[in-house]
Amino acid sequence: MPQIPQTLHELSVGQLSARSGAAVSALHFYESKGLISSRRTSGNQRRYSRDALRRVAFVRAAQRVGIPLATIRDALASLPEERTPNRDDWARLSEAWRQELDERITQLHRLRDHLSDCIGCGCLSLENCVLSNPDDISGERITGSRLMPERRQDPAEEQEHG
């Protein structure tokens, strides 16, 4: 039985872009970050295997829910032999990401609920601003949107000024 040439199983960057909906520049970026890979032809053109379509779909879905690219890359690298993720992989990985997303949602709700109390930089109340001073970490010691680290005086300086 004759084998199908490898080139029929590959996509150019333009074909991958058209099929995945991702811009060519995004595909190049994904490749630079190790999310997808290609081989080079003798004419130095990129060729992607067809499984790159699923990897791009996986990356874009994860990005849509706010997963950082480094986390996505680590998830893809954790797959056996860096294979293309399947439905079970997505279920397992998305469950692991659920707690991080829940924490972000809680933080966003808190920011939304207190947004009317704040006008951003130059806040109405720097003492208890949830944006500049979350959880009022330093509110009892000092106020301000930017806190300078306290400088300890050199013992020699203390003697000069003391």
C-alpha positions in Angstrom: 0.0 0.0 0.0 1.5 3.4 -1.0 2.3 5.8 1.8 0.8 9.3 1.8 3.5 11.9 1.4 4.4 13.8 4.6 3.7 17.1 2.9 0.0 16.3 2.6 -0.2 16.1 6.4 1.3 19.5 6.9 0.0 23.0 6.9 1.7 26.2 5.9 1.5 29.1 8.4 -1.1 30.7 6.2 -3.2 27.5 6.1 -2.8 27.1 9.9 -3.9 30.7 10.4 -6.9 30.3 8.1 -8.0 27.1 9.7 -7.4 28.1 13.4 -8.5 31.7 13.2 -5.2 32.8 14.8 -3.2 35.5 13.1 0.1 34.5 11.5 1.9 36.8 14.0 0.1 35.0 16.8 1.3 31.6 15.4 4.9 32.8 15.2 4.6 34.1 18.8 3.2 30.8 20.0 6.0 29.0 18.3 8.6 31.3 19.9 7.1 30.5 23.3 7.2 26.7 22.6 3.5 26.2 22.4 3.6 24.8 18.8 6.4 23.7 16.6 7.1 23.5 12.9 9.7 22.1 10.6 11.5 24.1 7.9 11.4 23.1 4.3 14.4 23.3 2.0 13.1 26.8 1.1 13.1 27.8 4.8 9.3 27.9 5.0 7.5 26.7 8.1 5.4 23.6 8.0 3.1 22.6 10.8 1.7 19.1 11.4 -2.1 18.9 11.4 -2.1 18.4 15.2 -1.0 22.0 15.5 -4.7 22.9 14.9 -5.7 21.2 18.1 -2.8 22.7 20.0 -3.7 26.2 18.8 -7.4 25.6 19.7 -6.2 24.5 23.2 -4.0 27.6 23.6 -6.7 30.0 22.5 -9.3 28.4 24.7 -7.0 28.6 27.8 -6.1 32.2 27.0 -9.8 33.1 26.7 -10.3 32.1 30.4 -7.2 34.0 31.5 -4.6 31.3 31.8 -1.1 32.8 31.3 0.9 31.5 28.4 3.7 30.1 30.6 1.1 28.0 32.4 -0.3 26.8 29.1 3.2 25.9 27.9 3.9 23.9 31.1 0.6 22.1 30.7 1.4 21.1 27.1 4.9 20.1 28.1 3.5 17.8 30.8 1.7 15.7 28.3 3.4 12.3 27.5 5.8 12.9 24.6 4.3 16.4 24.2 1.3 14.9 22.3 -1.6 16.9 21.3 -4.1 17.4 24.2 -7.4 15.5 24.0 -10.7 16.0 25.8 -9.5 14.1 29.0 -6.3 16.3 29.1 -8.5 19.5 28.9 -10.7 18.2 31.7 -7.7 17.4 33.9 -5.8 20.6 33.2 -8.9 22.8 33.5 -9.8 21.3 36.9 -6.3 22.3 38.1 -6.8 25.8 36.8 -10.2 26.2 38.4 -8.8 27.3 41.8 -6.6 30.0 40.3 -9.6 31.2 38.2 -11.9 31.2 41.3 -9.3 33.3 43.2 -9.1 35.8 40.3 -12.9 36.0 40.1 -13.1 36.7 43.8 -10.4 39.5 43.4 -12.2 41.0 40.5 -15.5 41.0 42.4 -13.8 42.8 45.3 -12.3 45.3 42.9 -15.6 45.9 41.1 -17.5 46.3 44.4 -15.0 49.0 45.6 -14.4 50.7 42.3 -16.8 53.5 43.0 -14.8 54.4 46.1 -11.7 55.0 44.0 -10.6 57.2 41.1 -7.4 55.2 40.4 -4.1 57.0 40.9 -4.9 60.0 43.2 -7.5 57.9 45.0 -10.2 59.5 47.2 -8.8 57.6 50.2 -5.3 56.3 50.1 -5.5 55.1 53.6 -7.9 52.3 52.7 -7.8 52.0 48.9 -8.4 48.4 47.9 -6.5 49.0 44.6 -3.4 50.7 46.0 -3.4 49.1 49.4 -5.2 45.7 49.2 -6.3 44.3 52.5 -4.9 47.5 54.1 -1.5 45.9 54.6 0.2 49.1 55.5 -2.7 51.4 56.4 -2.0 51.4 60.1 1.6 52.4 59.7 1.6 54.9 56.8 -0.7 56.2 54.0 0.0 56.8 50.4 -0.4 55.0 47.0 3.4 54.3 46.8 5.2 53.4 49.8 9.0 53.9 50.0 10.9 51.2 51.8 12.0 52.5 55.2 15.7 53.3 55.2 17.6 52.2 58.3 20.0 54.8 59.5 23.6 53.8 59.6 24.9 53.7 63.3 27.5 56.3 62.4 24.8 58.7 61.1 22.8 58.2 64.2 25.8 59.3 66.3 26.2 62.4 64.1 22.6 63.4 64.4 22.1 62.2 68.0 
